[in-house]
Amino acid sequence: MKLVVYSASAVASPLVGAAKLFRERTGVEVQVVAGKVRDHLVDIRATKVGDLISSGAEQVIDAAEAEGLVLKEARSSLGLRRSVILVQKCNPKNIRALEDLARDGVTVSISVEGCLPGVWDDICSRAGLVDEVRRNIAVLADGCGALMRSVNLKQADAGFGWNAFVKLIPETLEAVELPERLQVFRSTNIGILSCSKNVGLAKQFISFLRTEEAKTLYREMGWIT
């Protein structure tokens, strides 16, 4: 028997590790299919194949649940990620605070897809810097991966992202921490698909993800559990 778990790419790394441990403990194979949740949902609608789906924000799965693709009673939070300002390694523009994103000559990347839409607004609204930062937004990224690439490829000097991104590509990214009053948190979650034919086993896997053994994998990658 096998479980198929669809996952947003940016939250897949600890999930893959947990799937390996689950197989070692139970003998059950867990196939993690990483990609954009938007694309996963297209496949799920068409094929009615799969058991679980994981994303980096509750709102993403809220929409899937509203469509009847995810079971309401079978969702669980796996941990939180904290908002940071992402910059290139060695921070060439010397960005130290949110106010620096309003400077002349600084370009900013935001994501309009996935788990990050609205994060820049939440942060800048609290600081009273919406107009000042908006004028420097140069990249409207199509998801987390595109946002990280935009900073890596120097299409933007900085981006609004999650602390865990730096754990994914520490060779090229650094994080500038925000003061506590400006920080935004979002829940990485997992839910059982309404088309699953292995609901009992899927619940068992979710229970495993909530053990200390699995939580350690998330903490090592920057999640708060």
MDAnalysis code that builds the backbone (N, CA, C; Angstrom):
import MDAnalysis as mda
import numpy as np

u = mda.Universe.empty(675, n_residues=225, atom_resindex=np.repeat(np.arange(225), 3), trajectory=True)
u.add_TopologyAttr("name", ["N", "CA", "C"] * 225)
u.add_TopologyAttr("resid", np.arange(1, 226))
u.add_TopologyAttr("resname", ["MET", "LYS", "LEU", "VAL", "VAL", "TYR", "SER", "ALA", "SER", "ALA", "VAL", "ALA", "SER", "PRO", "LEU", "VAL", "GLY", "ALA", "ALA", "LYS", "LEU", "PHE", "ARG", "GLU", "ARG", "THR", "GLY", "VAL", "GLU", "VAL", "GLN", "VAL", "VAL", "ALA", "GLY", "LYS", "VAL", "ARG", "ASP", "HIS", "LEU", "VAL", "ASP", "ILE", "ARG", "ALA", "THR", "LYS", "VAL", "GLY", "ASP", "LEU", "ILE", "SER", "SER", "GLY", "ALA", "GLU", "GLN", "VAL", "ILE", "ASP", "ALA", "ALA", "GLU", "ALA", "GLU", "GLY", "LEU", "VAL", "LEU", "LYS", "GLU", "ALA", "ARG", "SER", "SER", "LEU", "GLY", "LEU", "ARG", "ARG", "SER", "VAL", "ILE", "LEU", "VAL", "GLN", "LYS", "CYS", "ASN", "PRO", "LYS", "ASN", "ILE", "ARG", "ALA", "LEU", "GLU", "ASP", "LEU", "ALA", "ARG", "ASP", "GLY", "VAL", "THR", "VAL", "SER", "ILE", "SER", "VAL", "GLU", "GLY", "CYS", "LEU", "PRO", "GLY", "VAL", "TRP", "ASP", "ASP", "ILE", "CYS", "SER", "ARG", "ALA", "GLY", "LEU", "VAL", "ASP", "GLU", "VAL", "ARG", "ARG", "ASN", "ILE", "ALA", "VAL", "LEU", "ALA", "ASP", "GLY", "CYS", "GLY", "ALA", "LEU", "MET", "ARG", "SER", "VAL", "ASN", "LEU", "LYS", "GLN", "ALA", "ASP", "ALA", "GLY", "PHE", "GLY", "TRP", "ASN", "ALA", "PHE", "VAL", "LYS", "LEU", "ILE", "PRO", "GLU", "THR", "LEU", "GLU", "ALA", "VAL", "GLU", "LEU", "PRO", "GLU", "ARG", "LEU", "GLN", "VAL", "PHE", "ARG", "SER", "THR", "ASN", "ILE", "GLY", "ILE", "LEU", "SER", "CYS", "SER", "LYS", "ASN", "VAL", "GLY", "LEU", "ALA", "LYS", "GLN", "PHE", "ILE", "SER", "PHE", "LEU", "ARG", "THR", "GLU", "GLU", "ALA", "LYS", "THR", "LEU", "TYR", "ARG", "GLU", "MET", "GLY", "TRP", "ILE", "THR"])
u.atoms.positions = np.array([
    [0.845, -1.188, 0.000],
    [0.000, 0.000, 0.000],
    [0.884, 1.243, 0.000],
    [0.423, 2.299, -0.675],
    [1.217, 3.516, -0.807],
    [0.332, 4.725, -0.603],
    [0.879, 5.754, 0.054],
    [0.214, 7.040, 0.175],
    [0.852, 8.012, -0.806],
    [0.019, 8.816, -1.451],
    [0.502, 9.870, -2.340],
    [0.201, 11.203, -1.679],
    [1.258, 11.979, -1.427],
    [1.121, 13.272, -0.761],
    [1.583, 14.366, -1.718],
    [0.686, 15.249, -2.078],
    [1.045, 16.423, -2.874],
    [1.532, 17.508, -1.919],
    [2.586, 18.224, -2.316],
    [3.139, 19.243, -1.430],
    [3.622, 20.446, -2.221],
    [3.443, 21.619, -1.639],
    [4.113, 22.798, -2.173],
    [5.618, 22.570, -2.082],
    [6.352, 22.985, -3.095],
    [7.791, 22.693, -3.142],
    [8.533, 23.230, -1.934],
    [8.184, 24.442, -1.491],
    [8.944, 25.089, -0.428],
    [8.736, 24.464, 0.941],
    [7.732, 23.592, 1.087],
    [7.521, 22.924, 2.377],
    [7.747, 21.417, 2.271],
    [8.318, 20.976, 1.157],
    [8.442, 19.541, 0.899],
    [9.630, 18.886, 1.589],
    [10.693, 19.647, 1.865],
    [11.925, 19.034, 2.364],
    [11.728, 18.259, 3.671],
    [11.172, 18.843, 4.736],
    [10.973, 18.046, 5.951],
    [9.936, 16.950, 5.763],
    [8.990, 17.166, 4.855],
    [7.969, 16.159, 4.588],
    [8.589, 14.916, 3.946],
    [9.541, 15.119, 3.060],
    [10.239, 13.990, 2.434],
    [10.997, 13.197, 3.493],
    [11.654, 13.903, 4.405],
    [12.361, 13.221, 5.481],
    [11.426, 12.431, 6.369],
    [10.270, 13.017, 6.677],
    [9.284, 12.330, 7.518],
    [8.718, 11.108, 6.800],
    [8.518, 11.222, 5.486],
    [7.998, 10.096, 4.712],
    [8.968, 8.917, 4.750],
    [10.251, 9.219, 4.687],
    [11.266, 8.158, 4.764],
    [11.224, 7.466, 6.125],
    [11.124, 8.255, 7.187],
    [11.051, 7.673, 8.533],
    [9.783, 6.835, 8.703],
    [8.673, 7.324, 8.159],
    [7.401, 6.601, 8.277],
    [7.497, 5.241, 7.594],
    [8.158, 5.208, 6.447],
    [8.330, 3.927, 5.743],
    [9.201, 2.983, 6.556],
    [10.242, 3.533, 7.177],
    [11.114, 2.693, 8.011],
    [10.369, 2.121, 9.203],
    [9.453, 2.915, 9.766],
    [8.717, 2.479, 10.955],
    [7.562, 1.539, 10.629],
    [6.919, 1.747, 9.477],
    [5.665, 1.030, 9.184],
    [5.720, 0.150, 7.952],
    [6.696, 0.368, 7.077],
    [6.747, -0.357, 5.822],
    [5.876, 0.240, 4.740],
    [5.185, 1.333, 5.055],
    [4.291, 1.974, 4.086],
    [5.056, 3.037, 3.308],
    [5.030, 2.938, 1.990],
    [5.685, 3.936, 1.151],
    [4.833, 5.188, 1.078],
    [5.494, 6.338, 1.218],
    [4.821, 7.631, 1.063],
    [5.513, 8.383, -0.061],
    [4.800, 8.577, -1.145],
    [5.343, 9.307, -2.293],
    [4.995, 10.783, -2.151],
    [6.018, 11.646, -2.029],
    [5.801, 13.089, -1.930],
    [5.992, 13.700, -3.315],
    [4.933, 14.316, -3.825],
    [4.971, 14.959, -5.137],
    [5.053, 16.459, -4.915],
    [6.235, 17.051, -5.168],
    [6.450, 18.468, -4.899],
    [6.162, 19.309, -6.138],
    [5.597, 20.472, -5.920],
    [5.285, 21.391, -7.010],
    [4.397, 22.505, -6.497],
    [3.748, 23.196, -7.401],
    [2.825, 24.253, -7.007],
    [1.481, 23.642, -6.636],
    [0.919, 24.071, -5.517],
    [-0.381, 23.549, -5.101],
    [-1.433, 23.819, -6.171],
    [-1.337, 24.956, -6.804],
    [-2.264, 25.290, -7.889],
    [-2.282, 24.196, -8.949],
    [-1.095, 23.719, -9.335],
    [-1.006, 22.669, -10.350],
    [-1.457, 21.315, -9.793],
    [-1.120, 21.069, -8.531],
    [-1.572, 19.815, -7.911],
    [-3.093, 19.714, -7.939],
    [-3.759, 20.811, -7.626],
    [-5.225, 20.779, -7.567],
    [-5.841, 20.512, -8.938],
    [-5.183, 21.004, -9.987],
    [-5.654, 20.693, -11.342],
    [-5.602, 19.185, -11.573],
    [-4.484, 18.558, -11.171],
    [-4.334, 17.113, -11.341],
    [-5.346, 16.342, -10.491],
    [-5.540, 16.801, -9.260],
    [-6.473, 16.107, -8.359],
    [-7.899, 16.168, -8.908],
    [-8.288, 17.319, -9.420],
    [-9.634, 17.448, -10.003],
    [-9.812, 16.491, -11.176],
    [-8.751, 16.359, -11.974],
    [-8.848, 15.565, -13.201],
    [-8.772, 14.067, -12.942],
    [-7.914, 13.657, -12.003],
    [-7.633, 12.231, -11.841],
    [-8.304, 11.596, -10.636],
    [-8.655, 12.423, -9.643],
    [-9.206, 11.898, -8.373],
    [-8.247, 10.881, -7.743],
    [-6.949, 11.156, -7.884],
    [-5.911, 10.278, -7.342],
    [-5.097, 11.060, -6.315],
    [-4.831, 10.440, -5.173],
    [-4.010, 11.061, -4.144],
    [-4.642, 10.925, -2.778],
    [-3.839, 11.166, -1.749],
    [-4.304, 10.957, -0.384],
    [-4.217, 12.197, 0.501],
    [-3.165, 12.974, 0.352],
    [-2.990, 14.143, 1.206],
    [-2.410, 15.299, 0.410],
    [-2.543, 16.511, 0.977],
    [-1.937, 17.687, 0.357],
    [-1.408, 18.593, 1.460],
    [-0.208, 19.136, 1.241],
    [0.438, 20.006, 2.223],
    [0.789, 21.337, 1.573],
    [0.541, 22.420, 2.309],
    [0.854, 23.752, 1.785],
    [1.447, 24.615, 2.879],
    [1.901, 25.804, 2.486],
    [2.557, 26.690, 3.435],
    [1.665, 27.731, 4.053],
    [0.354, 27.653, 3.817],
    [-0.577, 28.615, 4.420],
    [-1.955, 27.979, 4.492],
    [-2.630, 28.211, 5.594],
    [-3.970, 27.642, 5.767],
    [-4.931, 28.115, 4.689],
    [-4.775, 29.353, 4.235],
    [-5.719, 29.904, 3.262],
    [-5.719, 29.107, 1.954],
    [-4.576, 28.507, 1.625],
    [-4.489, 27.721, 0.390],
    [-5.372, 26.484, 0.490],
    [-5.329, 25.811, 1.643],
    [-6.138, 24.615, 1.828],
    [-7.588, 24.978, 2.142],
    [-7.808, 26.165, 2.712],
    [-9.188, 26.633, 2.892],
    [-9.930, 26.623, 1.560],
    [-9.262, 27.140, 0.527],
    [-9.892, 27.213, -0.789],
    [-10.164, 25.822, -1.348],
    [-9.218, 24.896, -1.121],
    [-9.413, 23.522, -1.594],
    [-10.546, 22.848, -0.824],
    [-10.645, 23.128, 0.460],
    [-11.736, 22.562, 1.252],
    [-13.085, 23.115, 0.794],
    [-13.119, 24.421, 0.516],
    [-14.366, 25.044, 0.055],
    [-14.853, 24.422, -1.250],
    [-13.900, 23.921, -2.044],
    [-14.228, 23.279, -3.313],
    [-14.602, 21.810, -3.128],
    [-14.446, 21.312, -1.911],
    [-14.770, 19.916, -1.638],
    [-13.645, 18.945, -1.907],
    [-12.420, 19.458, -2.080],
    [-11.294, 18.591, -2.406],
    [-10.566, 18.076, -1.169],
    [-10.772, 18.727, -0.026],
    [-10.095, 18.363, 1.214],
    [-11.126, 18.168, 2.309],
    [-10.918, 17.162, 3.133],
    [-11.841, 16.868, 4.229],
    [-11.617, 17.841, 5.385],
    [-12.663, 18.521, 5.808],
    [-12.549, 19.525, 6.870],
    [-12.023, 18.928, 8.165],
    [-12.505, 17.731, 8.503],
    [-12.174, 17.134, 9.799],
    [-10.799, 16.471, 9.796],
    [-10.072, 16.555, 8.711],
    [-8.805, 15.826, 8.597],
    [-7.671, 16.751, 8.165],
    [-7.583, 17.922, 8.812],
    [-6.511, 18.869, 8.554],
    [-5.695, 19.073, 9.830],
    [-4.409, 19.358, 9.671],
    [-3.553, 19.547, 10.834],
    [-2.431, 20.523, 10.507],
    [-2.087, 21.375, 11.472],
    [-0.942, 22.268, 11.338],
    [0.331, 21.514, 11.711],
    [1.375, 21.716, 10.928],
    [2.651, 21.041, 11.161],
    [3.706, 21.971, 11.753],
    [3.431, 23.259, 11.767],
    [4.394, 24.222, 12.292],
    [4.241, 25.559, 11.604],
    [4.982, 26.533, 12.093],
    [4.880, 27.899, 11.596],
    [6.201, 28.354, 10.993],
    [6.079, 29.222, 9.992],
    [7.262, 29.918, 9.475],
    [7.108, 31.408, 9.768],
    [8.242, 32.071, 9.973],
    [8.282, 33.476, 10.371],
    [8.743, 34.339, 9.196],
    [8.119, 35.478, 9.013],
    [8.491, 36.357, 7.911],
    [9.840, 37.031, 8.173],
    [10.607, 37.155, 7.096],
    [11.899, 37.851, 7.119],
    [12.055, 38.591, 5.800],
    [13.075, 39.435, 5.745],
    [13.483, 40.037, 4.478],
    [14.624, 39.188, 3.923],
    [14.442, 38.653, 2.740],
    [15.484, 37.855, 2.095],
    [16.406, 38.761, 1.283],
    [17.696, 38.533, 1.410],
    [18.678, 39.281, 0.628],
    [19.722, 38.318, 0.079],
    [20.501, 38.807, -0.872],
    [21.561, 37.984, -1.429],
    [22.673, 37.782, -0.400],
    [23.401, 36.687, -0.539],
    [24.509, 36.393, 0.365],
    [25.450, 37.594, 0.446],
    [25.868, 37.910, 1.631],
    [26.737, 39.046, 1.941],
    [26.011, 40.390, 1.886],
    [24.718, 40.343, 1.562],
    [23.859, 41.536, 1.662],
    [24.495, 42.758, 0.983],
    [24.700, 42.701, -0.339],
    [25.435, 43.770, -1.024],
    [24.817, 45.160, -0.915],
    [23.480, 45.241, -0.726],
    [22.851, 46.564, -0.589],
    [22.771, 47.015, 0.875],
    [23.364, 46.237, 1.772],
    [23.404, 46.594, 3.197],
    [22.001, 46.902, 3.749],
    [21.097, 45.985, 3.472],
    [19.728, 46.120, 3.959],
    [19.666, 45.562, 5.375],
    [19.319, 46.399, 6.320],
    [19.337, 46.012, 7.730],
    [17.964, 46.085, 8.392],
    [17.033, 46.781, 7.751],
    [15.719, 46.982, 8.369],
    [14.686, 47.209, 7.274],
    [13.420, 47.114, 7.649],
    [12.345, 47.318, 6.685],
    [12.448, 48.681, 6.011],
    [12.841, 49.690, 6.756],
    [12.945, 51.033, 6.201],
    [13.894, 51.106, 5.012],
    [14.875, 50.210, 4.983],
    [15.830, 50.211, 3.875],
    [15.187, 49.825, 2.553],
    [14.054, 49.126, 2.607],
    [13.364, 48.746, 1.366],
    [12.673, 49.937, 0.722],
    [12.613, 51.051, 1.434],
    [12.025, 52.276, 0.880],
    [13.084, 53.216, 0.305],
    [14.360, 52.826, 0.394],
    [15.425, 53.684, -0.105],
    [15.406, 53.759, -1.623],
    [15.862, 54.874, -2.165],
    [16.044, 55.001, -3.608],
    [17.069, 53.974, -4.079],
    [16.772, 53.320, -5.194],
    [17.726, 52.384, -5.776],
    [17.634, 50.968, -5.262],
    [16.737, 50.710, -4.311],
    [16.543, 49.356, -3.794],
    [15.312, 48.745, -4.465],
    [15.462, 47.521, -4.983],
    [14.340, 46.846, -5.632],
    [13.863, 45.679, -4.772],
    [12.552, 45.435, -4.817],
    [11.910, 44.486, -3.911],
    [11.104, 43.468, -4.706],
    [11.095, 42.234, -4.216],
    [10.291, 41.165, -4.805],
    [9.221, 40.722, -3.813],
    [8.015, 40.516, -4.316],
    [6.939, 39.941, -3.509],
    [6.331, 38.779, -4.296],
    [5.636, 37.900, -3.601],
    [4.959, 36.794, -4.280],
    [3.460, 37.048, -4.329],
    [2.869, 36.749, -5.467],
    [1.421, 36.908, -5.631],
    [0.721, 35.557, -5.743],
    [1.474, 34.474, -5.495],
    [0.909, 33.129, -5.534],
    [1.364, 32.343, -4.312],
    [0.679, 31.242, -4.038],
    [1.103, 30.334, -2.983],
    [0.822, 30.850, -1.586],
    [1.819, 30.732, -0.708],
    [1.624, 31.015, 0.718],
    [2.001, 32.434, 1.112],
    [2.498, 33.251, 0.180],
    [3.018, 34.572, 0.534],
    [2.164, 35.779, 0.146],
    [1.108, 35.646, -0.639],
    [0.337, 36.843, -0.994],
    [-0.126, 37.616, 0.234],
    [0.063, 38.922, 0.177],
    [-0.391, 39.791, 1.256],
    [0.590, 39.966, 2.395],
    [1.668, 39.174, 2.435],
    [2.597, 39.277, 3.557],
    [3.280, 40.645, 3.576],
    [3.697, 41.121, 2.417],
    [4.359, 42.428, 2.386],
    [3.409, 43.519, 2.879],
    [2.140, 43.407, 2.519],
    [1.129, 44.382, 2.942],
    [0.949, 44.350, 4.459],
    [0.842, 43.133, 5.013],
    [0.695, 42.990, 6.466],
    [1.853, 43.662, 7.199],
    [3.064, 43.411, 6.730],
    [4.257, 43.942, 7.399],
    [4.341, 45.460, 7.241],
    [4.224, 45.916, 6.004],
    [4.401, 47.348, 5.745],
    [3.261, 48.183, 6.316],
    [2.069, 47.610, 6.372],
    [0.941, 48.343, 6.971],
    [1.190, 48.590, 8.453],
    [1.741, 47.602, 9.136],
    [2.040, 47.777, 10.564],
    [3.089, 48.857, 10.776],
    [3.994, 48.996, 9.811],
    [5.076, 49.963, 9.946],
    [4.742, 51.323, 9.338],
    [3.601, 51.426, 8.660],
    [3.248, 52.680, 8.001],
    [4.123, 52.989, 6.802],
    [4.539, 51.931, 6.085],
    [5.468, 52.116, 4.964],
    [4.940, 51.525, 3.660],
    [3.625, 51.410, 3.536],
    [3.067, 50.754, 2.342],
    [3.442, 51.488, 1.064],
    [3.175, 52.777, 0.984],
    [3.461, 53.522, -0.244],
    [4.953, 53.555, -0.538],
    [5.750, 53.732, 0.508],
    [7.194, 53.870, 0.328],
    [7.818, 52.587, -0.208],
    [7.371, 51.437, 0.292],
    [7.921, 50.169, -0.189],
    [7.305, 49.784, -1.527],
    [6.015, 50.042, -1.708],
    [5.362, 49.651, -2.959],
    [6.054, 50.237, -4.179],
    [6.500, 51.466, -4.078],
    [7.133, 52.103, -5.254],
    [8.404, 51.382, -5.684],
    [8.992, 50.579, -4.768],
    [10.232, 49.858, -5.095],
    [10.001, 48.399, -5.470],
    [8.735, 47.958, -5.484],
    [8.458, 46.569, -5.875],
    [8.724, 46.409, -7.372],
    [9.666, 45.541, -7.682],
    [10.088, 45.351, -9.072],
    [9.696, 43.990, -9.625],
    [9.424, 43.029, -8.740],
    [9.111, 41.665, -9.172],
    [7.840, 41.197, -8.472],
    [6.886, 40.703, -9.265],
    [5.684, 40.043, -8.748],
    [5.864, 38.556, -9.037],
    [6.393, 37.850, -8.065],
    [6.812, 36.466, -8.276],
    [5.628, 35.504, -8.254],
    [5.765, 34.440, -9.040],
    [4.722, 33.428, -9.172],
    [4.987, 32.287, -8.192],
    [4.983, 32.592, -6.898],
    [5.196, 31.562, -5.894],
    [6.540, 31.687, -5.195],
    [6.732, 30.818, -4.201],
    [7.919, 30.877, -3.345],
    [9.213, 30.656, -4.126],
    [9.208, 29.644, -4.986],
    [10.416, 29.354, -5.752],
    [10.831, 30.519, -6.627],
    [9.848, 31.134, -7.278],
    [10.143, 32.281, -8.139],
    [10.642, 33.462, -7.326],
    [10.105, 33.624, -6.122],
    [10.558, 34.723, -5.273],
    [12.014, 34.525, -4.870],
    [12.362, 33.304, -4.455],
    [13.756, 33.034, -4.095],
    [14.677, 33.233, -5.295],
    [14.245, 32.760, -6.458],
    [15.070, 32.922, -7.668],
    [15.278, 34.393, -8.000],
    [14.257, 35.211, -7.805],
    [14.376, 36.627, -8.160],
    [15.451, 37.320, -7.336],
    [15.602, 36.907, -6.081],
    [16.668, 37.468, -5.250],
    [18.005, 36.851, -5.636],
    [18.039, 35.527, -5.829],
    [19.281, 34.850, -6.217],
    [19.848, 35.394, -7.516],
    [18.965, 35.640, -8.482],
    [19.399, 36.087, -9.809],
    [19.551, 37.597, -9.907],
    [19.396, 38.277, -8.760],
    [19.587, 39.727, -8.666],
    [18.578, 40.504, -9.495],
    [17.403, 39.904, -9.692],
    [16.306, 40.656, -10.295],
    [15.713, 41.628, -9.288],
    [15.940, 41.356, -8.014],
    [15.541, 42.249, -6.932],
    [16.597, 42.169, -5.844],
    [16.719, 43.252, -5.091],
    [17.711, 43.291, -4.022],
    [17.237, 42.574, -2.766],
    [15.920, 42.499, -2.606],
    [15.362, 41.908, -1.394],
    [13.980, 41.362, -1.700],
    [13.528, 40.431, -0.858],
    [12.195, 39.865, -1.040],
    [11.564, 39.569, 0.307],
    [10.247, 39.609, 0.344],
    [9.514, 39.230, 1.550],
    [9.277, 37.723, 1.518],
    [9.886, 37.010, 2.455],
    [9.758, 35.555, 2.455],
    [9.737, 35.000, 3.859],
    [10.043, 33.708, 3.963],
    [10.016, 33.001, 5.251],
    [11.421, 32.655, 5.694],
    [11.620, 32.592, 7.006],
    [12.932, 32.248, 7.562],
    [13.445, 30.907, 7.051],
    [12.536, 29.954, 6.797],
    [12.945, 28.618, 6.360],
    [13.565, 28.625, 4.964],
    [13.333, 29.664, 4.170],
    [13.904, 29.709, 2.828],
    [15.435, 29.676, 2.886],
    [15.997, 30.332, 3.883],
    [17.459, 30.379, 3.996],
    [18.024, 28.986, 4.255],
    [17.265, 28.138, 4.943],
    [17.707, 26.756, 5.179],
    [17.714, 25.949, 3.888],
    [16.862, 26.336, 2.938],
    [16.790, 25.612, 1.675],
    [17.983, 25.918, 0.779],
    [18.396, 27.187, 0.750],
    [19.522, 27.576, -0.106],
    [20.443, 28.545, 0.649],
    [21.129, 28.044, 1.688],
    [21.984, 28.916, 2.503],
    [23.201, 29.457, 1.761],
    [23.541, 28.837, 0.645],
    [24.725, 29.285, -0.107],
    [24.499, 30.640, -0.764],
    [23.236, 30.992, -1.015],
    [22.971, 32.203, -1.791],
    [22.047, 33.204, -1.107],
    [21.362, 32.795, -0.038],
    [20.402, 33.686, 0.610],
    [20.766, 33.941, 2.057],
    [20.437, 35.139, 2.528],
    [20.510, 35.492, 3.934],
    [19.175, 36.095, 4.350],
    [18.930, 36.106, 5.650],
    [17.693, 36.680, 6.180],
    [18.006, 37.893, 7.034],
    [17.258, 38.957, 6.807],
    [17.284, 40.120, 7.683],
    [16.048, 40.020, 8.564],
    [16.250, 39.907, 9.867],
    [15.131, 39.703, 10.778],
    [14.316, 40.983, 10.951],
    [13.031, 40.791, 11.113],
    [12.118, 41.897, 11.390],
    [11.876, 41.987, 12.891],
    [11.599, 43.186, 13.407],
    [11.239, 43.272, 14.830],
    [9.950, 42.503, 15.096],
    [9.796, 42.045, 16.316],
    [8.677, 41.171, 16.660],
    [7.328, 41.764, 16.294],
    [7.181, 43.064, 16.444],
    [5.881, 43.703, 16.180],
    [5.497, 43.669, 14.700],
    [6.473, 43.424, 13.819],
    [6.198, 43.396, 12.382],
    [6.146, 41.982, 11.812],
    [6.495, 40.999, 12.603],
    [6.585, 39.634, 12.084],
    [5.202, 39.060, 11.765],
    [5.160, 38.304, 10.676],
    [3.965, 37.569, 10.265],
    [4.296, 36.082, 10.324],
    [3.356, 35.289, 10.805],
    [3.530, 33.839, 10.858],
    [2.425, 33.180, 10.042],
    [2.766, 32.111, 9.349],
    [1.746, 31.314, 8.678],
    [2.000, 29.825, 8.909],
    [0.906, 29.114, 8.927],
    [0.922, 27.696, 9.293],
    [1.142, 26.806, 8.074],
    [2.158, 25.953, 8.161],
    [2.307, 24.873, 7.188],
    [1.384, 23.747, 7.629],
    [0.617, 23.238, 6.706],
    [-0.462, 22.326, 7.085],
    [-0.537, 21.139, 6.149],
    [-1.311, 20.158, 6.575],
    [-1.564, 18.987, 5.733],
    [-3.018, 18.578, 5.910],
    [-3.623, 18.118, 4.839],
    [-5.012, 17.681, 4.894],
    [-5.228, 16.455, 4.022],
    [-6.263, 15.716, 4.360],
    [-6.593, 14.512, 3.596],
    [-7.541, 14.867, 2.460],
    [-7.224, 14.363, 1.286],
    [-8.058, 14.617, 0.112],
    [-9.354, 13.821, 0.189],
    [-10.408, 14.428, -0.286],
    [-11.709, 13.750, -0.263],
    [-11.741, 12.544, -1.191],
    [-10.818, 12.485, -2.152],
    [-10.766, 11.347, -3.080],
    [-9.921, 10.194, -2.552],
    [-9.295, 10.369, -1.381],
    [-8.407, 9.322, -0.857],
    [-9.165, 8.032, -0.582],
    [-8.536, 6.940, -0.963],
    [-9.081, 5.612, -0.665],
    [-8.361, 4.988, 0.531],
    [-7.491, 5.782, 1.158],
    [-6.695, 5.288, 2.284],
    [-6.787, 6.258, 3.461],
    [-7.995, 6.659, 3.820],
    [-8.173, 7.696, 4.837],
    [-7.579, 7.270, 6.176],
    [-7.787, 6.040, 6.578],
    [-7.249, 5.573, 7.844],
    [-5.741, 5.646, 7.889],
    [-5.099, 5.213, 6.814],
    [-3.643, 5.247, 6.739],
    [-3.135, 6.690, 6.655],
    [-3.883, 7.531, 5.948],
    [-3.508, 8.942, 5.848],
    [-3.552, 9.603, 7.227],
    [-4.556, 9.263, 8.036],
    [-4.631, 9.787, 9.401],
    [-3.447, 9.305, 10.229],
    [-3.034, 8.065, 9.997],
    [-1.883, 7.526, 10.710],
    [-0.620, 8.321, 10.368],
    [-0.479, 8.689, 9.095],
    [0.685, 9.474, 8.679],
    [0.655, 10.864, 9.311],
    [-0.513, 11.491, 9.346],
    [-0.620, 12.799, 10.000],
    [-0.250, 12.690, 11.473],
    [-0.704, 11.643, 12.129],
    [-0.348, 11.438, 13.540],
    [1.163, 11.321, 13.705],
    [1.814, 10.644, 12.750],
    [3.269, 10.522, 12.811],
    [3.934, 11.890, 12.646],
    [3.385, 12.728, 11.762],
    [3.967, 14.052, 11.542],
    [3.898, 14.928, 12.788],
    [3.036, 14.576, 13.715],
    [2.881, 15.350, 14.936],
    [3.705, 14.784, 16.094],
    [4.501, 13.747, 15.824],
    [5.397, 13.203, 16.852],
    [6.651, 14.072, 16.946],
    [7.346, 13.973, 18.078],
    [8.571, 14.745, 18.255],
    [9.614, 14.379, 17.204],
    [9.648, 13.112, 16.813],
    [10.609, 12.662, 15.803],
    [10.432, 13.415, 14.500],
    [9.183, 13.562, 14.065],
    [8.922, 14.279, 12.820],
    [9.058, 15.786, 13.013],
    [8.612, 16.298, 14.153],
    [8.707, 17.737, 14.406],
    [10.155, 18.211, 14.373],
    [11.070, 17.337, 14.805],
    [12.491, 17.693, 14.774],
    [12.944, 18.029, 13.361],
    [12.441, 17.287, 12.377],
    [12.799, 17.554, 10.981],
    [12.345, 18.944, 10.557],
    [11.173, 19.338, 10.996],
    [10.663, 20.677, 10.664],
    [11.460, 21.753, 11.394],
    [11.775, 21.523, 12.662],
    [12.544, 22.518, 13.408],
    [13.920, 22.725, 12.808],
    [14.542, 21.638, 12.359],
    [15.882, 21.748, 11.755],
    [15.866, 22.594, 10.489],
    [14.718, 22.676, 9.835],
    [14.594, 23.463, 8.601],
    [13.988, 24.837, 8.854],
    [13.858, 25.222, 10.130],
    [13.452, 26.584, 10.439],
    [12.030, 26.766, 10.902],
    [11.255, 25.698, 10.936],
    [9.859, 25.820, 11.392],
    [9.800, 25.955, 12.913],
    [8.762, 26.594, 13.404],
    [8.444, 26.633, 14.826],
    [7.359, 25.611, 15.045],
    [7.592, 24.622, 15.920],
    [6.604, 23.578, 16.149],
    [6.156, 23.575, 17.594],
])
